[in-house]
Amino acid sequence: MVVKVLVVDDSGFFRRRVSEILSADSNIQVVGTATNGKEAIDQALALKPDVITMDYEMPMMDGITAVRHIMQRCPTPVLMFSSLTHEGARVTLDALDAGAVDFLPKNFEDISRNPEKVKQMLCEKVHTISRSNRRFSAYSAPAPQPVAAAAPAPSSYGASAPVRSAPAPVPARVAPAAAPSSPAPKRKAYKLVAIGTSTGGPVALQRVLTQLPGNFPAPIVLIQHMPAAFTKAFAERLDKLCRISVKEAEDGDILRPGLALLAPGGKQMMVDGRGTVKILPGDERLNYKPCVDITFGSAAKSYGDKVLAVVLTGMGADGREGARLLKQGGSSVWAQDEASCVIYGMPMAIVKADLADAVYGLDDIGRHLVEACI
């Protein structure tokens, strides 16, 4: 099946280069291009692409505003291009909140220096998100302003954005056909909750963690596949939105109730039996940095049967082998259900390996964590 792509960017060079890279794949067809967000909406409605690649800083209408309109009018998987800066991370997280599925660094040097690597990464992302649940979903989000209205200045998404005192509205997907959920969990004195995720994870983690009370009794570790430049901004965002505390993990941090530690991008996070976090350099032999398997495996060794692990939306199978070790030690493993996943990859690997003690919809996981741990 050929994947139809709409390329949106105000840079003529970048539009042409992305179009060339995608068109070199015989299973991808670039059906159109757009130079700003307003054109992107018009082209999305007219061409009905399977995937849209989107820049965020454009004239007339920025990419985030365009994503909100597209998700309201013709839900389509969107791949954002992002700069690898702290402000770029903040903007990208806003785009994911608006409904984008995933992101890639916008690095002109990499395109020139490593064209084959860029081609492989971009085409793989496009093929994967074309199969995401987002295409078949409707969203309930705040209605965007009329298309003709002036778009917010790009700087409004930067570091100077005001602190939000309540969780931002997150697009709520109406699942086509949810499978029956597992029964409510039994209570247990867990010493650690470990959550692993990838594509779709930033929004999923926000949905789960904002349901937890500030006095949540178990320490939490979070493993999200994300570049090094992004994890600090993501931890800061979660900390502002949640009643629990959230921070990017540092070597030597101590696990404590009501605190969630996010594994830093580009590195590996392990925990020991004394409740100390170890941050190690990313091993080039590993595909994921951070890697869910690494953190889950260290938790299994350190805490035996006192770990509650949760695997959320994401492509691939990271977390499966770590979950196997946790199960062998008597710990519990939950998986997100297919209907509420953006990409049903990592949770599917858990379910197919018969490692899931429970399978829950995304909006039920936070509530069940409270029930299981309090």
Secondary structure, 3 states (H helix, E strand, C coil): CCEEEEEECCCHHHHHHHHHHHHCCCCEEEEEEECCHHHHHHHHHHHCCCEEEECCCCCCCCHHHHHHHHHHHCCCCEEEEECCCHHHHHHHHHHHHHCCCEEEECCHHHHHHCHHHHHHHHHHHHHHHHCCHHHHCCEECCCCCCCCCCCCCHHHHCCCCCCCCCCCCCCEECCCCCCCCCCCCCCCCCCEEEEEECCCHHHHHHHHHCCCCCCCCCCEEEEECCCHHHHHHHHHHHHHHCCCEEEECCCCCECCCCEEEECCCCEEEEECCCCEEEEEECCCCCCCCCCHHHHHHHHHHHHCCCEEEEECCECCCCCHHHHHHHHHCCCEEEEECHHHCCCECHHHHHHHCCCCCEEECHHHHHHHHHHHHC
